């Protein structure tokens, strides 16, 4: 029974991903812009990063949108302020907000 419930929960978690795949680049960008505004109004940064990655189709894609929406200096400040000594959180934030420059 628990395995069946876990399977259903996994499918529900992926529903959004399937819907986002049908969206245009512009729709994704607009939705991520709304998340940025939400972050500036108190939405936790982890949610900003995770939902942005889901909407964009991956962390690298989310990073591209976020780089346009949030200046690099502000993104650096966010990573330093929010992650503290939490290595896993720092890794998530750096991957999404401060990807390596090419």
C-alpha positions as CSV (number, residue, x, y, z in Angstrom):
1,X,0.0,0.0,0.0
2,X,2.8,2.4,0.9
3,X,4.6,1.6,-2.4
4,X,1.4,2.4,-4.3
5,X,1.0,5.7,-2.5
6,X,4.6,6.6,-3.1
7,X,4.2,5.9,-6.8
8,X,1.1,8.1,-6.9
9,X,2.9,10.9,-5.1
10,X,5.8,10.6,-7.6
11,X,3.5,10.9,-10.5
12,X,1.8,13.9,-8.9
13,X,5.2,15.6,-8.4
14,X,5.9,15.2,-12.1
15,X,2.6,16.6,-13.4
16,X,4.0,20.1,-13.2
17,X,7.1,19.2,-15.1
18,X,5.0,17.7,-18.0
19,X,2.9,20.9,-18.2
20,X,5.9,23.1,-18.2
21,X,7.4,21.2,-21.1
22,X,4.5,22.5,-23.2
23,X,5.2,26.1,-22.4
24,X,7.1,28.5,-24.7
25,X,10.4,30.0,-23.6
26,X,8.5,33.3,-22.9
27,X,5.9,31.6,-20.7
28,X,8.6,30.0,-18.7
29,X,10.5,33.2,-18.3
30,X,7.4,35.1,-17.2
31,X,6.6,32.4,-14.6
32,X,10.1,32.5,-13.3
33,X,9.9,36.3,-13.1
34,X,6.9,35.8,-10.9
35,X,8.9,33.5,-8.6
36,X,11.7,36.1,-8.4
37,X,9.1,38.7,-7.3
38,X,7.8,36.2,-4.8
39,X,11.3,35.7,-3.5
40,X,11.7,39.4,-3.0
41,X,8.4,39.3,-1.1
42,X,9.5,36.4,1.2
43,X,9.4,33.2,-0.8
44,X,12.2,30.9,0.4
45,X,15.2,30.9,-1.9
46,X,15.1,27.0,-2.0
47,X,11.6,27.2,-3.5
48,X,12.8,29.9,-6.0
49,X,15.6,27.6,-7.2
50,X,13.7,24.3,-7.3
51,X,10.6,25.7,-9.0
52,X,12.7,27.7,-11.4
53,X,14.5,24.5,-12.4
54,X,11.3,22.6,-12.8
55,X,9.7,25.3,-14.9
56,X,12.8,25.9,-17.0
57,X,13.5,22.2,-17.6
58,X,16.7,22.0,-15.6
59,X,19.1,23.8,-13.3
60,X,21.2,25.2,-16.2
61,X,18.1,26.5,-18.0
62,X,16.8,28.1,-14.7
63,X,20.2,29.7,-14.2
64,X,19.9,31.4,-17.6
65,X,16.5,32.9,-16.7
66,X,17.6,34.0,-13.3
67,X,20.8,35.6,-14.7
68,X,18.6,37.8,-16.8
69,X,16.2,38.6,-13.9
70,X,18.6,39.1,-11.0
71,X,21.9,41.0,-11.3
72,X,25.0,38.9,-10.6
73,X,26.0,41.0,-7.6
74,X,22.6,40.4,-6.1
75,X,22.7,36.7,-6.8
76,X,26.1,36.5,-5.1
77,X,24.7,38.3,-2.0
78,X,21.7,35.9,-2.0
79,X,24.0,32.8,-2.0
80,X,26.2,34.1,0.8
81,X,23.3,35.4,2.9
82,X,21.0,32.4,2.6
83,X,23.4,29.4,2.6
84,X,25.5,30.1,5.7
85,X,27.3,26.9,6.6
86,X,24.8,24.6,4.9
87,X,26.9,23.0,2.1
88,X,24.0,21.3,0.4
89,X,22.0,24.5,0.2
90,X,25.1,26.4,-1.0
91,X,25.6,23.9,-3.8
92,X,21.9,24.2,-4.8
93,X,22.1,28.0,-4.8
94,X,25.4,28.2,-6.6
95,X,24.2,25.8,-9.3
96,X,21.1,27.8,-9.9
97,X,22.2,31.4,-9.2
98,X,25.9,31.4,-9.9
99,X,26.7,28.8,-12.6
100,X,30.3,28.9,-13.9
101,X,30.8,31.5,-16.6
102,X,31.8,30.3,-20.0
